[in-house]
Amino acid sequence: MPDLAIITSALSSIKTAADIAKLIKDSGSSLEKAEIKLKIADLIGSLADAKMEIATIQTDLIEKDQEILELQNQLKLQKAV
């Protein structure tokens, strides 16, 4: 199973990105252009963090799937003997 801290971190990054996007959407014209650019940069950073963390989770899951297949094959060999 992927590390719980990685999953929590990925979910936190996604929540942060969603919160920033909602703030930008709801603020409309009340934000200055500089503030909008800063918030968009924060949004992009949060999404990049989430993407990296999800890639780590995906790699962990692939490794676990391979390990499960290897163990299943070992069990089949043991049963055959």
Secondary structure as UniProt FT lines:
FT   HELIX           4..27
FT   HELIX           28..30
FT   HELIX           33..80
//
